[in-house]
Amino acid sequence: MQKGLFTLLFTFTLFAAFAQRMPKRELRGAWIATYLNIDWPNRTQTPEAQRAALLTILDHHQATGINVLYIQVRSQCDALYPSNFEPWTADLTGTQGKNPGWDPVQFAIDECHKRGMEFHAWMNPYRAAGNATQLPNFAPNHVTKVHPEWLLSQGNLRVLDPGIPAVRDYVMGVIEDVVSRYDLDGLHFDDYFYPPAAPLGTIPYNDDATYAADPRGFTDRGDWRRDNVNLLVKRVHETVKTLKPWVKFGISPTGIYRNSTNPEIGTNTRGLEHYTTLHADSRKWIQEGWVDYLAPQVYWWIGQPGADYGIVTPWWNNQAYGRHIYIGLAGYKVNDPAQGVNWANPSQIPNQVRMVRSASYPNLYGQAVYNTSSLRSTTRLGFRDSLRNDFYRRPVLLPAMPWRDNEAPAAPSALTATRNADGTTGLAWTPPAATGNPLDEARQFAVYRAETPAIDVAGGAHLVHVTAVGATTFTDTPPVPGNTYFYQVTALDRFHNESTPSNVTDYAGPVVVLPPTQTLVLDAACAATLPDYRSLATVSDDVSPAEAITVAQSPAPGAAVAGTGPVTVSFTATDESGKTTTASFTVTPQDVTPPVVLTRNLTRELKGGTVTITAADIDNGSGDNCGLDLSTLTVSPASFNCTNVGPNPVTLTVRDQSGNVASAVATVTVTGAVPQVAVALGRTDATFTGLPANTIALGYGAQELTLSATDGTSTGSTFAWSPAAGLSSPSDATTRFTPTAPGLYTFTVQATNPNGCTGTASVTVRVLDARCGDLNDKVLVCARNGGNATQVCVDRDAVPALLQKWGTLDGCRPTAQTAAAGRLGDGEDSGAGVLTAAPNPFVNEVTVSFRLPVAQTHAELDVYNGQGQRVSRLYAGAIEAGRTYRFAVAADRLPGRFFVARLVTAGKVYHYKLVKVD
């Protein structure tokens, strides 16, 4: 009880001291035993089923993280491959010597290499028959039938006698055949040499005759036997190195070399020692450099009495002599009731791996598990899951063997990364050129991934994959989708010497910062040469230095550009791994040349009073280097009327497609005329009335006036009078006005000539009512006698005499300043209090004045003669309320004797009669 407690405490203390290292290089091996179909194949299956079963095994090992497989190809002098030396193994078909119809070794080699795993041909050099009772079933060409004299017999075991030189030759022939014909990565022997000590009741093997025939000076039979094995081991080493210097050679002896309390001799154990029992001097093999590694089968639990894993494993670390030690682990014992409770501990294998990885044991380069069936079993306490999910979760390189080759291959190049639609990253690279030397050529590649360009290649912390043999691509599934990761690749030769790394890459190409939109000035031919814009771009990459990034421009510098359409210029930046980024910007060709404007002069005749022209009428072939925008041609002015008769300057404005504007002037001569209208008044009755020509006195003299209009510029004009009331024919040139009521009548005539132009003239007719008497059959006359004036109603016959004596038909006024001139019409006023004149009558000058109580926006003050014609305009404009406006008029401006001052406002017309005297 106390001893068990001590062992448990020792184990805990031991592993507390083992700081596990996560190695960059480690052998992670597994044995596939074919003898008696322990792991594979099933001899009852078809070849197709056997191949499928092997693929399942290989996939399982790959998923676990295994990188080396020791596949048994010769278990008892038979062959898992076609051989001219030995018969086909019965493990394939159930019958020794029967051809299975396929080559399992070649198939296994190919499939291992596809998975990035090494194939080591596992051979038992001496075992001839594991069970002699089966000898009758052996093939006739089996060595036990052909050379029974070569056999050592012990119980049912038959082995080839290592002391017979012909046996060594025979075994070497088999080895040379396999090494020469197959692309092996390694040759591997297990622990079968001389038979172990014979059990009680079993006759030990007898090699007296062999010893007697060739003692070679040895007096100790044990030393002689060990030398027999040494001769074969040394010869295998030399032969393999000569045939294929890249094929590794190693042996997996039993776990105990020798039992001894002296570590210089062996281990403090009490188990089978292969030095004395099997006559296998493994320490000499590794001391002499005849093997590249030893893989001792340390198939015991930690703390096991007599054979403690915790004692044996450290001892082997000290026996490396510059070579590799791999520890064989007993996976087959885990959770086997026959092995005891310590193998029921799920931490047993993990703890053994931790010890191998301990920094205290730098010569232990990995471990291998026996056997495959235990790794695939579901009853082994999940130790395979511990390997897969913990110890082997990260890939590793195989340990290098510098004593065989220490020259690394050249580095791969042109590593590129591409992000796939499913979120994975596709990597591709260019392998180094072949050298012709298999030792130096790249065989596999190591892929590294990191979150920054600072990738840890030396330490291996960023190693994510070791490729299959010959592969130059890899699809990575990043741990965090969407994150950016950086990659490097190294080349590995057959001994996993690692090259310098490739370029660093990620899936993203260089970053291109584009210049802003550029302008390019076009020449007179609307063309230009595209400049080299690359210096305007800023290009960077997170893995390539700026000098390693090339930038190409498309269209290339110097390309011809024609026209004003935008040009898309693309930059393609390529980093040193070949990744590219293409980005585009716009170049805008700029036309700065204005159009050339050509014009022509025009003559156009007025029609209907107007004439219109277009830009096309004026354009005389204007042009532009890059083309005109014809829709924008404009001419101003484009329309003319009667006021524009004669030459008129017009401007033709032309805009090109780039907005450049130019103008030129042309002359448009408008032909036609504006009517010059005159109105003449006539009387059909010549009776003297003493009244102006535009005045009629109702009741005496002419009772109608003839109004005649003429156009001084055209004889083809038409006329229209307004207002038409009282006129005989308002649309004729001559019309008659026959009034029926007194008042002021203003008529306007409009003349329209053949060009459609119009002109107007106005005349005012004054109608007095001189009728009086009960029947209005008499005439009212202002009779004058000296300074007196008397208003009298007389017969018509008496009127001429009164008129000859300065009488007048328009009645008498109390004073000249206040008298109204006859009867006024509606809306008219005598002007009293508003409109005045002084002196009146006047001789040399009269001053006309007015004052309105209400402001006016516009008013007009004119003087009319006795014929109703305006002879002077005194004022036209706005009027301020209460302000007196005065206007002096010289007499010589007023031809005639009688006048009327007329003030027209917005709501009323005022009159004031003026009289000029000599």
Buried (B, 14 or more C-beta within 10 A) or exposed (E): EEEEEEBEEBBEEBBEEBEBEBBBBBBBBBBBBBBEBBBBBEBEBEBEEBBEBBBEBBEBBBEBBBBBBBBBBBBBBBBBBBBEBBBBBBBBBEBBBBEBEBBBBBBBBEBBBBBBBBBBBBBBBBBBBBEBEBBEEBBEBBBBEEBEEBBBBBBEBBBBBBBBEEBBEBBBEBBBBBBEBBBBBBBBBBBBBBBBEEEEEEEEBEBEEBBEEEEEEBEEBBBBBBBBBBBBBBBBBEBBBEEBBBBBBBBBBBBBBBBBEEEEEBBBBEBBBBBBBBBBBBBBBBBBBBBBBBBBBBBBBBBBEEBBBBBBBBBBBEBBBEBBBBBBBBBBBBBBEEBEEBBBBBBBBBBBBBBBBBEEBEBBBBBBBBBBBBBBBEEBBBBBEBBBEBBBEBBBBBBBBEEBBEEBBBBBBBBBBBBEEEEBBBBBBBBBEEBEEBBBBBBBBBBBBBBEBEBEBEEBEBBBBBBBBEBBEBEBEBEEEEEBBBBBBBBBBBBBBBBEBBBBBBBBBBBBEBBEEBEBEBEEEBBBEBBEBBEBBEBBBBBBEEEBBBBEBEBEEEBEBEBBEEBEBBBBBBBBBBBBBEBEBEBEBBBEBBBBBBBEEBEBEBEEBBBEBEBEBBBEEBEBBBBBBEEBBBBEEBEBBBEBBEEBEBBBBBBBBBEBEBBBEBBBBBEBBBBBBBBEBEBEEEBEBBBBBBBBBBBBBBBBBBBBBBBEBBEEBBBBBBEEEBBBEBEBBBBBBEBEEBBBBEBBBBBBBBBBBBBBBBBBBBBBBBBBEEEEEBBBBBBBEEEEBEBBBBEBEBBBEBBEEEBBBBBBBEEBBEBBBBBBBEEBBBBEEBBBBEEBBBEEEBBBBBBBEEEBEEBBBBBBBBBBBBBBEBBEEEBEEEEEBEBEBEBEEBEEBBBBBBBBBEEEBBBBBBEBEE
